Amino acid sequence: MHTAIVEDEQMETKRLKQYCADYGAEKRRQITADSFSDPIAFLEQYNACYDLVLLDIQMPGMNGMRLAERLREIDSEVLIVFVTNMAQYAVQGYRVAALDFILKPISYFQFSQMMDRVFRCLEQRNPASLVVTSRRDTHRIPIACICYIEAQNHKIVFHMEDGVLEAWTALSAVEENLPPRQFSRVNAGTLVNLGKVAGVQRDNVQLLSGEELPIARRRKKEFCADLAYYYGEKSYV
């Protein structure tokens, strides 16, 4: 999970970073935590790579509530938690769909309870999303919109329902962040979203979009088994 801490007090930032590390070690979760002391600079360079933003409210230049409002204009999915000693602002959190408020001074128990809720929220989201970094920008794309993903030279191409998106990463790195059993390889360089498959005919995978992808002979048996499991599992939902 990628976390941004927007806090102008150095000691509070240090405490939150340590809590992130402690929680990650305790729960065996990977958590990165970037810190920003200037809310305006954070907003100007923001991209949709964060799952959680921890926001102080009382900061110079732009208060946390205003920052959250601006943040919602460019990212409707990121989770926002206010970390503040100003309890009177708690009722305003609904305007920016804040997940939670934590009052200073923060205890690790409070932080841990909040993070449990954050992870439950992330795991229950539907559709799930994937953060993709292209040459210039970072995008959050719904996994359900991906038809297939293929490696081309040194880049990855995401073929989606409404277009394509290129990223410079390894296919194996992308695969690690995809839901288990939803994608299967038709060859060494192509992952197909099983939910977008209409069927398999001879040596081709037919997609619901009408597009056909060649399937490697050595992959055919395993791909068909993955497809049968996927639809067999879905039939009980």
C-alpha positions as CSV (number, residue, x, y, z in Angstrom):
1,M,0.0,0.0,0.0
2,H,1.3,3.5,-0.9
3,T,0.7,6.1,1.7
4,A,1.2,9.9,1.6
5,I,1.7,11.8,4.9
6,V,0.9,15.5,4.6
7,E,2.0,17.0,7.9
8,D,4.1,20.1,8.6
9,E,5.2,19.0,12.1
10,Q,8.4,16.9,11.8
11,M,7.9,14.9,15.0
12,E,4.3,13.9,13.9
13,T,5.6,12.9,10.5
14,K,8.3,10.8,12.1
15,R,5.8,9.1,14.4
16,L,3.4,8.3,11.5
17,K,6.3,6.8,9.4
18,Q,7.3,4.7,12.3
19,Y,3.8,3.5,12.9
20,C,3.5,2.6,9.2
21,A,6.7,0.5,9.5
22,D,5.5,-1.1,12.7
23,Y,2.1,-2.0,11.3
24,G,3.6,-3.4,8.2
25,A,6.0,-5.6,10.1
26,E,3.2,-6.7,12.5
27,K,0.6,-7.5,9.8
28,R,3.2,-8.7,7.2
29,R,2.0,-6.0,4.7
30,Q,4.1,-3.9,2.4
31,I,3.6,-0.2,3.1
32,T,5.5,2.7,1.6
33,A,5.1,6.1,3.3
34,D,6.1,9.4,1.5
35,S,6.0,12.6,3.6
36,F,5.2,16.1,2.5
37,S,5.5,19.2,4.7
38,D,4.1,21.6,2.1
39,P,0.4,20.9,1.2
40,I,0.5,23.1,-1.9
41,A,3.6,21.4,-3.3
42,F,2.0,18.0,-2.6
43,L,-1.1,19.0,-4.6
44,E,0.9,20.4,-7.5
45,Q,3.0,17.2,-7.9
46,Y,0.2,14.8,-7.0
47,N,-0.5,11.7,-9.1
48,A,-2.9,8.9,-8.5
49,C,-0.3,6.4,-7.1
50,Y,-1.5,6.6,-3.5
51,D,-4.0,4.4,-1.8
52,L,-4.1,6.5,1.4
53,V,-3.4,10.1,2.3
54,L,-3.0,11.0,6.0
55,L,-3.8,14.7,6.3
56,D,-3.2,17.2,9.0
57,I,-5.8,20.0,9.0
58,Q,-3.9,23.0,10.5
59,M,-1.1,23.7,8.0
60,P,0.4,26.9,6.6
61,G,-0.5,27.9,3.0
62,M,-3.5,25.6,2.7
63,N,-5.5,23.8,5.4
64,G,-6.1,20.1,5.2
65,M,-9.8,20.4,4.6
66,R,-9.3,22.6,1.5
67,L,-6.5,20.3,0.3
68,A,-8.8,17.3,0.6
69,E,-11.5,19.1,-1.4
70,R,-8.9,19.8,-4.2
71,L,-7.6,16.3,-4.0
72,R,-11.1,14.9,-4.6
73,E,-11.3,16.8,-7.8
74,I,-8.4,14.9,-9.3
75,D,-8.7,11.5,-7.4
76,S,-12.1,10.2,-6.3
77,E,-10.8,6.9,-5.1
78,V,-7.9,7.6,-2.8
79,L,-8.7,7.1,0.9
80,I,-8.3,10.2,3.1
81,V,-7.8,10.1,6.9
82,F,-7.4,13.3,8.9
83,V,-4.8,13.3,11.6
84,T,-5.4,16.4,13.7
85,N,-6.0,17.9,17.1
86,M,-9.0,19.9,15.8
87,A,-12.0,17.6,16.6
88,Q,-14.5,20.3,15.6
89,Y,-13.7,19.6,11.9
90,A,-14.6,15.9,12.1
91,V,-18.2,16.5,11.0
92,Q,-17.0,18.2,7.8
93,G,-15.2,15.1,6.7
94,Y,-18.3,13.8,4.9
95,R,-17.8,16.6,2.2
96,V,-14.6,14.9,1.0
97,A,-15.7,11.3,1.8
98,A,-13.0,11.0,4.5
99,L,-12.7,7.5,5.8
100,D,-11.6,8.4,9.3
101,F,-10.3,11.0,11.8
102,I,-7.6,10.4,14.3
103,L,-7.0,12.9,17.1
104,K,-3.5,13.8,18.3
105,P,-1.6,12.7,20.2
106,I,-1.9,9.5,18.3
107,S,-1.3,6.2,19.9
108,Y,-0.2,3.1,18.0
109,F,-3.4,1.4,19.0
110,Q,-5.5,4.1,17.3
111,F,-3.3,4.0,14.3
112,S,-3.5,0.2,14.0
113,Q,-7.3,0.2,14.3
114,M,-7.5,2.9,11.5
115,M,-5.2,0.9,9.3
116,D,-7.2,-2.3,9.8
117,R,-10.2,-0.3,8.5
118,V,-8.2,1.1,5.6
119,F,-7.2,-2.4,4.4
120,R,-10.7,-3.8,4.8
121,C,-11.9,-0.9,2.6
122,L,-9.2,-1.5,0.0
123,E,-9.9,-5.3,-0.1
124,Q,-13.7,-4.7,-0.5
125,R,-13.5,-2.2,-3.3
126,N,-15.2,-3.3,-6.5
127,P,-14.0,-2.9,-9.1
128,A,-10.4,-3.2,-7.9
129,S,-7.9,-0.8,-9.5
130,L,-4.3,-1.0,-10.7
131,V,-1.9,1.9,-10.5
132,V,0.0,2.2,-13.8
133,T,2.9,4.6,-14.5
134,S,3.3,5.7,-18.1
135,R,6.1,7.8,-19.5
136,R,4.6,11.0,-18.2
137,D,1.8,10.3,-15.9
138,T,0.4,7.8,-13.3
139,H,-3.0,6.4,-13.8
140,R,-5.4,4.3,-11.7
141,I,-7.3,2.0,-13.9
142,P,-10.1,-0.5,-13.0
143,I,-8.9,-4.0,-13.4
144,A,-12.4,-5.0,-14.8
145,C,-11.7,-2.7,-17.8
146,I,-8.5,-4.5,-18.8
147,C,-9.0,-7.0,-21.7
148,Y,-5.4,-8.2,-21.9
149,I,-1.8,-7.1,-21.2
150,E,1.1,-7.7,-23.4
151,A,4.9,-7.2,-23.3
152,Q,6.3,-5.3,-26.3
153,N,10.1,-4.9,-26.3
154,H,10.8,-3.0,-23.1
155,K,7.3,-1.8,-22.4
156,I,3.9,-3.2,-21.3
157,V,0.7,-2.4,-23.2
158,F,-2.6,-2.5,-21.4
159,H,-5.4,-3.1,-23.9
160,M,-8.6,-1.8,-22.3
161,E,-12.2,-1.4,-23.3
162,D,-11.7,2.2,-24.2
163,G,-8.2,2.3,-25.6
164,V,-4.6,1.4,-24.7
165,L,-2.1,2.5,-22.1
166,E,1.7,2.0,-22.2
167,A,3.9,1.5,-19.2
168,W,7.6,0.9,-18.7
169,T,7.8,-2.1,-16.4
170,A,8.1,-5.9,-16.4
171,L,5.1,-8.1,-17.1
172,S,5.9,-10.2,-14.0
173,A,5.8,-7.1,-11.8
174,V,2.3,-6.3,-13.1
175,E,1.1,-9.9,-12.7
176,E,2.0,-9.7,-9.0
177,N,-0.5,-7.0,-8.4
178,L,-3.4,-8.6,-10.3
179,P,-6.2,-10.6,-8.5
180,P,-5.4,-14.3,-8.3
181,R,-7.0,-16.5,-10.9
182,Q,-8.5,-13.6,-12.9
183,F,-5.7,-13.4,-15.5
184,S,-3.9,-16.2,-17.4
185,R,-1.1,-16.3,-19.9
186,V,-1.8,-17.3,-23.5
187,N,2.0,-17.1,-24.2
188,A,5.1,-15.8,-22.5
189,G,4.3,-12.2,-23.2
190,T,0.5,-11.9,-22.9
191,L,-1.9,-12.0,-19.9
192,V,-5.6,-12.2,-20.7
193,N,-8.5,-11.2,-18.4
194,L,-10.5,-14.3,-18.1
195,G,-13.7,-12.3,-17.6
196,K,-13.2,-10.9,-21.2
197,V,-12.9,-14.3,-22.9
198,A,-15.8,-15.5,-25.1
199,G,-14.2,-18.9,-25.8
200,V,-11.2,-20.8,-27.2
201,Q,-11.3,-22.1,-30.8
202,R,-8.4,-24.1,-32.1
203,D,-5.3,-22.1,-31.4
204,N,-7.0,-18.7,-30.7
205,V,-8.6,-17.1,-27.7
206,Q,-11.7,-15.2,-28.6
207,L,-12.5,-12.1,-26.6
208,L,-15.9,-10.6,-26.0
209,S,-14.8,-7.6,-28.0
210,G,-14.4,-9.8,-31.1
211,E,-10.6,-9.7,-31.1
212,E,-8.7,-13.0,-31.3
213,L,-5.3,-13.7,-29.7
214,P,-3.1,-16.7,-30.6
215,I,-2.5,-19.1,-27.8
216,A,0.8,-21.0,-27.6
217,R,0.4,-24.8,-27.9
218,R,2.2,-25.5,-24.6
219,R,-0.1,-23.0,-22.8
220,K,-3.4,-24.1,-24.2
221,K,-4.2,-26.9,-21.7
222,E,-3.3,-24.7,-18.6
223,F,-5.2,-21.7,-20.0
224,C,-8.3,-23.8,-20.6
225,A,-8.1,-25.1,-17.1
226,D,-7.7,-21.6,-15.7
227,L,-10.8,-20.5,-17.8
228,A,-12.9,-23.5,-16.6
229,Y,-12.0,-22.7,-12.9
230,Y,-12.8,-19.0,-13.4
231,Y,-16.2,-19.6,-14.8
232,G,-16.9,-22.5,-12.5
233,E,-16.1,-20.4,-9.5
234,K,-18.2,-17.5,-10.9
235,S,-21.3,-19.7,-11.3
236,Y,-21.6,-20.0,-7.6
237,V,-21.4,-16.2,-6.9
